Amino acid sequence: MLAGPAALHLLLPAPPPHSRHLAFALPHQHPAPPLHAAFSRRPRRRAPAQRHGVAKASAAVAEEASSSGPAKFSVRIPVGDREILVETGHIGRQASASVMVTDGETILYCSVCLSDSPNDPSDFFPLSVHYQERLSAAGRTSGGFFKREGKAKDHEVLVCRLIDRPLRPTMPKGFYYETQILSWVFSYDGIHSPDCLAITAAGIAVALSEIPNKQTIAGVRIGLINGQFVINPTTEQMENSELDLMMAGTDSAILMIEGYCDFLTEEKLLEAVEAGQMAIREICKAIDVLVQNCGKKKMVDAINLPPPELYRHVEDISGDELVKALQIKEKIPRRKALSALEEKVVTILSEQGYVSKDSSSGVTESLDVIVEDEDEDEIIVDGEVDEGDVHIKPVSRKPPCQLFAEVDVKLVFKEVSSKYLRRCIVEGGKRSDGRSPWELRPINSQCGLLPRAHGSALFTRGETQSLAVVTLGGYQMAQRIDNLVDTEESKSFYLQYSFPPSCVGEVGRIGAPSRREIGHGMLAERALEPILPAEEDFPYTIRVESTITESNGSSSMASVCGGCLALQDAGVPIKFPVAGIAMGLVLDTQEFGGDGSPLILSDITGAEDASGDMDFKVAGNESGITAFQMDIKVVGITLPVMEHALLQARDGRQHVLNEMSKSSPPPSKALSRHAPLIHVMKVKPNKVNLIIGSGGKTIKSIIEETGVDAIDTGDDGTVKITARDLSSLEKSKTIIANLTMVPKVGEIYRNCEIKSIAPYGAFVEIAPGREGLCHISELSSGWLSKAEDAFKVGDRIDVKLIEINDKGQLRLSSRALLPDADSESNSKQQSSGSTKEKVPQKDDLIKMTTRRTRRKKQSEPSGAENATTKSLEKSAAAPATSQGSETATK
């Protein structure tokens, strides 16, 4: 391994005392680390910036050293409307490279480490990425039993993928040292998101380390707020953004984009990518200045590539057989043919040995050469001829067999196969399954396969197939999210993607979802989310499961198509249907006899994805885009290539949507009879506690009594009732309505139960949990000495609300509803003798009479009820009589 500045400082002799101005002359190696910085305490001179736009960043590069601490290098990089601070050299010094990146009060630490020895050669770069958001960064601890962070959350897995995908294309072939990138969020201010910082921090750490990466990368987030593109917007700004675009690239090209939007046009998306590319370019230039000051020497000598002649040998052996195998249309037979051919090539080149066709010309020696060699050893005198010399003939020496490592042969065979596949597409204009570059595979779809599921659909495109199932439920089915923000967050819509090994005809591990499954599921979820109705219009929690039953390219986009059909089959009132398609690319066509312009492929297969230069997934409809994801296999593409791919993808989505409309059987577009019923009602926020009760006692009793599945309450007064049948739903609605009702003076309550009796009256329950006092004087039309004389607990009576005092207590009367023979005389005496007594309002009487009229339509009233109605009619006429008498008296 190479020695860093800290190690060399230990190897060199210590400087003598009082040698503060002593300088060490070290040989300069480009790009050599600033070794003299470890020995001199004076600030080093900074060369003026040579590039436009990095003068500020170059001037900000500083070395800070103290007598007790290590040297620290820092640089401030302008990003959008603010700056980020990058520091290195003072923390994580035993790692290959480590940086601290600060944005506001959000601080992220990232380190890169290499193994001491290389791994066995493989076609996959041994890179692992770990990203974690420490809860202590926001002043929190885990809510579980174990008060520490556990396995990575889905959000953290997605950030790991965002870091990993743009770094891989910049890693050189033949570098097999295992590399690990660790990234932690140590401080979070709730304003500046750490996920976009993590991409840039990883790019800086790799650039400072010994890894011989090709180019420096950086990442930014782009938002669209009020028609303006904002670089690295705050969390508050993102709430009003029409676009969430994560982007990574170099100073000259794009490496990765991923995001979602609300039916954004292709033109707007290209403008956003262009704005992000300009910001990334400036960041990369500032990083290059920092690397020149404190970067380590790259391990270029550690790159181990297969022998160059091995490529020619593999082509000579496989040749025509490889072309025939690549033209097999079906995936499994083609894979078996390629495996058999690969085994044959490996056997010849690593076990039997191979002699190339032109080897004989280089190893056969002529007679003249042989005679010349022997003349050097013997001297012929006086014309003597040795008889043995007369019979010497040219002898062809057998060329030696060449043997190669099995790993190298497999690596080269894969590269040669990719090269031949690309050549067939460019030269012949036809792909392995006979399609043209812009042609899509046959599409078939059907809905309603699963009778007990709330919604289901089977979507098939070529050899890629997705079985999508939709489940509807209440709030308790929502997905809870534990993040850095100290708020309880949940998702009412989520999509779960499953990729079993059987979908590709293989045997593999079954367990927790892989990072790939989490990433593809989130992409499909974001593609479908903009088409869902508002929660106020459709108060269900929606879960979509996509199980891939066959896979030969673009299974995530098949999940989008299948999920859209399943949502319609479940009766979800979506806004528009959407579809997804994956685009591929052959960038350098001139190598295979083309005109040099990039070749865009629509609806790529698995082989075209592995052998191509791009995997660009786009979801939406003919008018806009809802989600997108692009990965590049080469060192970036330009905006014109991306524009061509987006326009071709729009035509492909329209074709897929047309085929989806032909689904047989079509989606039902109605709620399944097995789906739960949900009713949403609003109550006053201060009445929510009445529904819940002490320790949840009331709400539990309602659920047990009515048989509903769940009752969910919100602080804003929203109440959601989830039930399996209509009768239980209506019963719970009635109970909750009675609990939260606002009593009004003059209202009549029938068949109310006496809950308790006191010496001064009886307490009557007019609604569940709502009681009022019926004074002993209001219990009967006659005089009572004790309430127990006429009533007992459990009796039911009709009462009228006659008063609500300042404390909210209810005063009831049963006497006001009882027939009274002397009602006319009493009313006359009250009107003439005492004007202080309150007269019942006419409006209330009319209201009560109207209610009695409605009840008459339902059933015949009893004699007592008829008498009560007559007395109310008489009392309604009483105020007019009394008013007339008062006028006459005056």
HELIX and SHEET records of a PDB file:
HELIX    1   1 PRO A    5  LEU A   11  1                                   7    
HELIX    2   2 LEU A   35  ALA A   38  5                                   4    
HELIX    3   3 ALA A   55  ALA A   60  1                                   6    
HELIX    4   4 LEU A  135  ALA A  138  5                                   4    
HELIX    5   5 ASP A  154  LEU A  167  1                                  14    
HELIX    6   6 ARG A  168  THR A  170  5                                   3    
HELIX    7   7 ASP A  195  LEU A  208  1                                  14    
HELIX    8   8 THR A  235  MET A  238  1                                   4    
HELIX    9   9 GLU A  266  CYS A  294  1                                  29    
HELIX   10  10 VAL A  300  ALA A  302  5                                   3    
HELIX   11  11 PRO A  308  LEU A  326  1                                  19    
HELIX   12  12 LYS A  331  THR A  347  1                                  17    
HELIX   13  13 ILE A  348  GLN A  352  3                                   5    
HELIX   14  14 SER A  360  VAL A  363  1                                   4    
HELIX   15  15 LEU A  367  ASP A  375  1                                   9    
HELIX   16  16 GLU A  387  VAL A  390  1                                   4    
HELIX   17  17 GLU A  406  GLY A  428  1                                  23    
HELIX   18  18 TYR A  475  MET A  477  5                                   3    
HELIX   19  19 PRO A  501  VAL A  504  5                                   4    
HELIX   20  20 ARG A  515  LEU A  528  1                                  14    
HELIX   21  21 GLU A  529  ILE A  531  5                                   3    
HELIX   22  22 SER A  555  ASP A  569  1                                  15    
HELIX   23  23 GLN A  590  PHE A  592  5                                   3    
HELIX   24  24 GLY A  606  SER A  611  1                                   6    
HELIX   25  25 LEU A  639  MET A  660  1                                  22    
HELIX   26  26 PRO A  685  LYS A  687  5                                   3    
HELIX   27  27 VAL A  688  ILE A  692  1                                   5    
HELIX   28  28 SER A  694  GLY A  696  5                                   3    
HELIX   29  29 LYS A  697  THR A  706  1                                  10    
HELIX   30  30 LEU A  726  THR A  740  1                                  15    
HELIX   31  31 ILE A  776  LEU A  779  1                                   4    
HELIX   32  32 ALA A  787  ASP A  789  5                                   3    
HELIX   33  33 ARG A  815  LEU A  817  5                                   3    
HELIX   34  34 SER A  823  GLY A  833  1                                  11    
HELIX   35  35 LYS A  842  GLN A  858  1                                  17    
HELIX   36  36 GLY A  863  THR A  889  1                                  27    
SHEET    1   A 7 ALA A  62  GLU A  64  0                                        
SHEET    2   A 7 LYS A  72  VAL A  79 -1                                        
SHEET    3   A 7 ARG A  82  THR A  88 -1                                        
SHEET    4   A 7 ALA A  97  ASP A 103 -1                                        
SHEET    5   A 7 THR A 106  LEU A 114 -1                                        
SHEET    6   A 7 THR A 179  SER A 187 -1                                        
SHEET    7   A 7 LEU A 127  GLU A 133  1                                        
SHEET    1   B 8 GLN A 228  ILE A 231  0                                        
SHEET    2   B 8 ALA A 218  ILE A 225 -1                                        
SHEET    3   B 8 LEU A 243  GLY A 249 -1                                        
SHEET    4   B 8 ILE A 254  LEU A 264 -1                                        
SHEET    5   B 8 GLY A 624  ILE A 632 -1                                        
SHEET    6   B 8 MET A 614  ASN A 621 -1                                        
SHEET    7   B 8 ALA A 579  VAL A 586 -1                                        
SHEET    8   B 8 LEU A 599  SER A 602 -1                                        
SHEET    1   C 5 ILE A 443  CYS A 447  0                                        
SHEET    2   C 5 GLY A 455  ARG A 461 -1                                        
SHEET    3   C 5 THR A 464  GLY A 473 -1                                        
SHEET    4   C 5 THR A 541  GLU A 550 -1                                        
SHEET    5   C 5 PHE A 493  SER A 498  1                                        
SHEET    1   D 2 GLN A 479  ILE A 481  0                                        
SHEET    2   D 2 GLU A 489  LYS A 491 -1                                        
SHEET    1   E 3 LEU A 677  LYS A 682  0                                        
SHEET    2   E 3 THR A 718  ALA A 723 -1                                        
SHEET    3   E 3 ALA A 710  THR A 713 -1                                        
SHEET    1   F 6 ILE A 748  ALA A 758  0                                        
SHEET    2   F 6 GLY A 761  ALA A 767 -1                                        
SHEET    3   F 6 ARG A 770  HIS A 775 -1                                        
SHEET    4   F 6 LEU A 810  SER A 813  1                                        
SHEET    5   F 6 ARG A 796  ILE A 804 -1                                        
SHEET    6   F 6 ILE A 748  ALA A 758 -1                                        
END                                                                             
